[in-house]
Amino acid sequence: MRWRILALLFLARIGLGFQFQTVASVGDDLVIAFGLDYAGIGFLIGLFMAPGLFLAIPAGYWGRFVSDRIMVVIGLGALALGGAVSSVATDSWAIAMGRIFAGAGFLFTTLYFTKMVSDWFEGREIATAMSILVMSWPFGIAMGQVGHAWLAKAYGWQVPFQVASIYCLLAALAVFLYYRSPHDLPSVKGGSGAALTGQEWRLVVCAASAWGAFNAAYVAYLTFGPKVLEELGQTAIAAAGVVSIGSWLMIFSGALCGQVVDRFGGRNLVLTFCMGGAIVSLMLLGVPSAGLGASVIFGLIGMAPAGVIMAMAGQAMRPEVRAFGMGIFFTVYYAIMLVTPPAAGAILDATGNAQGPIWLAVILFASVIPFGLTFQHFKRWPMARVERKVG
């Protein structure tokens, strides 16, 4: 049953990446239509994450009173509404408003999709399951990288927003009709519930920082990687296709990486190796004729541990505090995701070189390693301290 639930959540969650990618895919059209610079495009991309700063903790708390299924349906509906608002915009502020609506939906769905999988797979192949779930995000993004660019060229920049909104509405209907909660889940509805312990706070912050840095680097690659290839002479559509290869490949490498960690352990060794691969791939991206190879390395190695990192969130807290803890997790995550795209866009505006934002991505990928090591330290520290006192 849990694998069927995971398949349903995977297909529904594709809509998040599909809607998110709209602005990045039609960014050049928006520059022409509304007179924006690339810092402005980066701001619109980052604005998708802004509601998470204010809604993540309340959304986690509301989970005590509203079912996970309804929270996800509301979130997918908000994603569809945001895309619809952006598609009819006649000024950049209206696109920004649509991104805020969609971002609120992204917050609700991301938080509760993660909680749903943690609830269904706690203690049972959690890294594998979370790896499969998070691969729905790059799957949706890869669909958008190819599909949105084609739709915008053929029918106008508005159509990608509309198509993504239709997908989100269909996903909301599927979750409403077919999702069921696990029977053995502890009930926390309507009560004050337990509080996070000090250890859980430390673990949640470390896991969220690793996840935020990892995703911020990925978004910088998605947004500005094609620009690097265009500077080397490729067309916009060809560059988007090359960069999207990494997203397609990580769908498979991510699931494999999760299985490796579930079976053999060694999470931090895996993180160190994969982040090294991500850094190498980004450095190769600007080398003439190396773009395809860089994208392959990025997808097969660099992005493989996405689910392993996300699984840290489920391992950081008890089931009875998971909804609220996920609110803390995503508050930290959104803070990182909000500031990175505008910063990357400002670097491009200041330098005139698309490689500048890629170096920012290199720094972010490198930071994932110490966050992972610190998580393991805090996971073991209370036990180590007790052992020292007993000895």
C-alpha positions in Angstrom: 0.0 0.0 0.0 2.7 2.5 0.9 4.4 2.2 -2.5 1.1 2.9 -4.2 0.7 6.0 -2.0 4.3 7.0 -2.9 3.5 6.7 -6.6 0.4 9.0 -6.1 2.4 11.6 -4.2 5.2 11.5 -6.8 2.9 12.2 -9.7 1.1 14.9 -7.8 4.3 16.6 -6.6 5.6 16.9 -10.2 3.3 19.9 -10.5 5.4 21.8 -8.0 8.5 21.8 -10.2 6.4 22.2 -13.3 4.9 25.5 -12.0 8.2 26.7 -10.4 10.1 26.4 -13.7 7.7 28.8 -15.6 9.5 32.0 -14.8 13.0 30.6 -15.4 11.9 29.2 -18.8 10.2 32.3 -20.1 12.6 34.8 -18.4 13.9 36.3 -21.6 10.3 36.9 -22.8 9.5 38.6 -19.5 12.6 40.8 -19.8 11.3 42.0 -23.2 7.7 42.3 -22.2 8.1 44.1 -18.9 11.6 45.7 -19.1 13.0 43.6 -16.3 16.7 42.9 -15.7 18.0 39.6 -14.6 18.1 40.6 -10.9 14.3 41.2 -11.4 13.9 37.7 -12.9 15.8 36.3 -10.0 13.6 38.2 -7.6 10.5 36.6 -9.3 12.0 33.2 -9.0 12.9 33.7 -5.4 9.5 35.2 -4.6 8.1 31.7 -5.1 9.8 30.9 -1.8 8.8 34.1 0.2 5.6 32.8 1.7 7.5 30.0 3.4 9.2 32.4 5.7 5.8 33.4 7.2 3.6 30.4 6.6 5.8 27.4 7.3 5.4 27.4 11.1 1.6 28.2 11.0 1.2 25.5 8.3 2.9 23.0 10.5 0.7 24.0 13.5 -2.5 23.8 11.4 -1.7 20.2 10.7 -3.0 19.5 14.2 -6.5 20.4 13.1 -6.7 19.7 9.3 -5.8 16.5 7.6 -2.7 16.1 5.5 -4.8 15.3 2.5 -6.8 18.6 2.7 -3.7 20.7 3.3 -2.1 19.2 0.1 -5.3 19.8 -1.9 -5.4 23.4 -0.7 -1.7 23.8 -1.6 -2.1 22.4 -5.1 -5.1 24.7 -5.7 -3.0 27.7 -4.7 -0.3 26.7 -7.1 -2.9 26.5 -9.9 -4.3 29.9 -8.9 -0.8 31.5 -8.9 -0.1 30.3 -12.3 -3.4 31.5 -13.6 -2.8 35.0 -12.1 0.7 35.2 -13.7 -0.6 34.2 -17.1 -3.0 37.1 -17.3 -0.5 39.7 -16.0 -0.1 43.0 -17.8 2.6 44.2 -15.4 5.4 42.6 -13.6 3.7 43.2 -10.2 0.9 40.9 -11.2 3.4 38.2 -12.0 4.9 38.8 -8.6 1.4 38.4 -7.0 0.9 35.1 -8.9 4.3 33.9 -7.7 3.3 34.6 -4.1 0.0 32.7 -4.4 1.9 29.8 -6.0 4.6 30.0 -3.4 2.1 29.7 -0.6 0.8 26.5 -2.3 4.3 25.2 -2.7 4.8 25.6 1.0 1.7 23.7 2.0 2.3 20.9 -0.5 6.1 20.5 0.1 5.6 20.4 3.9 2.8 17.9 3.9 4.1 15.7 1.0 7.3 15.3 3.1 5.3 14.5 6.2 3.1 12.0 4.4 6.1 10.0 3.2 7.8 10.2 6.6 4.7 8.9 8.2 4.3 6.0 5.7 8.0 5.0 5.6 9.3 5.7 9.1 11.9 3.0 9.9 11.3 1.3 6.5 13.4 2.4 3.5 13.0 6.1 4.4 16.0 7.3 2.3 14.8 5.4 -0.7 11.2 6.6 -0.4 12.3 10.2 0.2 14.7 10.0 -2.7 11.8 8.9 -5.0 9.6 11.7 -3.7 12.0 14.5 -4.1 12.9 13.4 -7.6 9.4 14.5 -8.6 10.7 18.1 -8.3 13.4 17.8 -10.9 11.1 15.7 -13.0 8.6 18.6 -13.1 11.4 21.1 -13.7 12.8 19.0 -16.6 9.4 18.8 -18.1 9.2 22.6 -17.8 12.7 23.2 -19.2 11.8 21.5 -22.4 8.0 22.0 -22.5 7.7 25.6 -21.3 10.4 26.8 -23.7 8.5 25.2 -26.6 5.1 26.4 -25.5 6.4 29.9 -25.0 7.9 30.0 -28.5 4.9 28.5 -30.2 2.0 30.2 -28.3 3.4 33.0 -26.1 4.9 33.2 -22.6 1.4 33.0 -20.9 0.7 29.4 -22.0 3.3 27.7 -19.8 1.7 29.2 -16.7 -1.7 27.9 -17.8 -0.6 24.4 -18.6 1.2 24.1 -15.3 -1.9 25.3 -13.5 -4.1 22.6 -15.2 -1.6 20.0 -14.1 -1.8 21.2 -10.5 -5.6 21.1 -10.5 -5.6 17.5 -11.8 -3.1 16.5 -9.1 -5.3 18.1 -6.4 -8.2 16.0 -7.6 -6.1 12.8 -7.5 -4.9 13.4 -4.0 -8.4 14.2 -2.7 -9.8 11.0 -4.2 -7.1 8.5 -3.5 -4.8 9.4 -0.6 -5.2 7.6 2.7 -3.2 8.1 6.0 -1.4 5.1 7.6 -3.5 3.4 10.3 -0.7 3.3 12.9 0.0 7.0 12.9 -0.1 8.7 16.4 -3.0 11.2 16.6 -2.1 14.8 17.5 -5.2 16.6 16.1 -6.9 19.1 18.3 -4.4 19.1 21.2 -1.4 21.1 22.2 0.9 18.2 21.4 4.5 17.6 22.5 7.2 20.2 21.9 10.5 19.8 20.1 13.4 18.8 22.3 16.7 20.7 22.2 18.3 17.9 20.2 15.4 18.0 17.7 15.8 21.7 17.2 19.5 21.3 16.4 18.9 18.4 14.1 16.1 20.2 12.2 18.2 23.4 11.7 21.1 21.4 10.4 18.9 19.3 8.0 17.1 22.4 6.8 20.4 24.3 6.1 21.7 21.4 4.1 18.5 21.1 2.1 18.3 24.8 1.5 21.9 25.2 0.3 21.5 22.1 -1.9 18.3 23.4 -3.6 19.6 27.0 -3.9 22.6 25.7 -5.8 20.4 23.6 -8.0 18.1 26.5 -8.8 21.2 28.7 -9.7 22.3 25.9 -12.0 18.9 25.6 -13.6 18.5 29.4 -14.1 22.0 30.4 -15.2 23.5 27.2 -16.5 21.7 27.7 -19.9 23.2 31.2 -20.0 26.7 29.8 -19.7 26.0 27.5 -22.6 24.5 30.4 -24.7 27.6 32.4 -24.1 29.5 29.5 -25.7 27.3 29.7 -28.8 24.4 27.4 -28.2 20.8 28.4 -28.9 18.5 29.0 -26.0 16.4 25.9 -26.6 19.5 23.7 -27.1 21.1 25.1 -23.9 17.9 24.4 -22.0 17.8 20.9 -23.3 21.4 20.2 -22.3 20.9 21.5 -18.8 17.7 19.5 -18.4 19.6 16.3 -19.0 20.9 16.6 -15.4 17.4 16.8 -14.0 16.3 13.7 -16.0 19.2 11.7 -14.9 18.9 12.6 -11.2 15.5 11.0 -11.2 17.2 7.6 -11.5 20.4 8.3 -9.6 18.5 9.7 -6.7 16.5 6.5 -6.2 19.6 4.4 -6.4 21.5 6.7 -4.0 18.7 6.3 -1.5 18.8 2.5 -1.7 22.6 2.5 -1.2 22.3 4.6 2.0 19.4 2.5 3.3 21.3 -0.7 2.8 24.9 0.2 3.6 24.8 3.5 5.5 27.7 6.0 5.0 25.5 9.0 4.4 28.2 11.6 5.0 30.7 9.7 2.7 28.0 9.7 0.0 27.3 13.4 0.5 31.0 14.3 0.3 31.5 12.3 -2.9 28.4 13.6 -4.6 29.0 17.3 -3.6 32.5 16.9 -5.1 30.9 15.7 -8.3 28.5 18.6 -8.3 31.3 21.1 -8.0 33.3 19.4 -10.7 30.3 19.5 -13.1 29.7 23.2 -12.5 33.3 24.0 -13.2 33.2 22.0 -16.4 30.0 23.7 -17.6 31.9 26.7 -18.9 34.5 24.7 -20.8 33.8 24.6 -24.6 32.2 21.4 -25.7 32.0 20.0 -22.2 28.4 21.1 -21.4 26.8 17.7 -22.1 29.4 15.8 -20.0 29.0 18.4 -17.2 25.2 17.9 -17.2 25.6 14.1 -17.1 28.0 14.3 -14.1 25.7 16.7 -12.4 22.7 14.4 -12.8 24.3 11.1 -12.1 26.5 12.2 -9.1 25.9 15.8 -8.0 22.2 15.6 -7.5 21.9 12.0 -6.5 21.8 12.5 -2.7 18.7 14.8 -2.8 16.5 12.2 -1.0 19.2 11.3 1.4 19.4 15.0 2.5 15.6 15.3 2.8 15.4 12.1 4.8 17.4 13.8 7.5 14.3 15.9 8.2 12.2 12.8 9.0 15.0 11.4 11.1 15.3 14.6 13.1 12.0 14.4 15.0 9.4 12.2 16.5 6.1 11.5 14.6 4.0 13.4 17.1 5.9 16.7 16.5 6.6 16.1 12.8 4.1 18.6 11.4 5.3 21.5 13.6 9.0 20.4 13.1 8.5 20.5 9.3 7.3 24.0 9.7 10.7 24.9 11.4 12.5 23.0 8.7 10.9 24.8 5.8 11.2 28.2 7.5 15.0 27.8 7.4 14.9 26.3 3.9 12.8 29.2 2.5 15.0 31.8 4.0 18.0 30.4 2.1 15.9 29.9 -1.1 14.5 33.4 -1.0 17.8 35.3 -1.0 19.8 33.1 -3.4 18.2 33.8 -6.8 18.2 37.6 -6.5 21.8 37.4 -5.3 22.7 35.2 -8.3 20.9 37.6 -10.7 22.7 40.6 -9.2 26.0 38.8 -9.7 25.1 38.3 -13.4 24.1 42.0 -13.8 27.3 43.2 -12.1 29.7 41.0 -13.9 27.9 40.4 -17.3 29.2 36.9 -17.0 26.9 33.9 -16.5 29.7 32.0 -14.8 29.4 34.3 -11.8 26.2 32.8 -10.4 27.6 29.3 -11.1 30.4 30.1 -8.6 27.8 31.0 -6.0 26.3 27.5 -6.7 29.7 25.9 -6.1 30.0 27.5 -2.7 26.5 26.4 -1.7 27.1 22.8 -2.8 30.3 22.8 -0.8 28.4 24.0 2.4 26.2 20.9 2.3 29.1 18.7 3.6 29.7 20.5 6.9 25.9 20.7 7.5 25.7 16.9 7.1 28.6 16.3 9.4 27.1 18.6 12.0 23.8 16.7 11.8 25.5 13.5 12.5 27.5 15.1 15.4 24.3 16.3 17.1 22.5 13.0 16.4 25.2 11.2 18.4 26.2 13.9 20.9 23.5 13.4 23.6 24.3 9.6 23.6 28.0 10.3 23.8 27.5 12.7 26.7 25.5 10.1 28.6 28.1 7.5 28.0 30.8 9.8 29.3 28.9 10.4 32.5 28.2 6.7 33.1 31.9 5.9 32.5 
